[in-house]
Amino acid sequence: MNPEILLIEDDDSLNLSVSLKLEKEGYTVQSAFSIKEAESLYRTCNISLIICDISLPDGNGLALLREIKECA
């Protein structure tokens, strides 16, 4: 089973290009375009790594990462 990466990026083209590159390198990528989507994917998937944009449409990516770290 490939490591799963959670990519949180609201720019469609950037999200797609990063996802494709990571998948080409053998990773499984779960893409989220908002904090709400990211939280749902984080709860339901076996995430090994998170790559996160700072400025998202529904909040701050750094705040999300702090929250996840505190709950881990």
Buried (B, 14 or more C-beta within 10 A) or exposed (E): EEEBBBBBBBEEEEBEEBBEEBEEEEBBBBBBBBBEBBBEBBEEEEBEEBBBBEEBEEBBBEEBBEEBEEEE
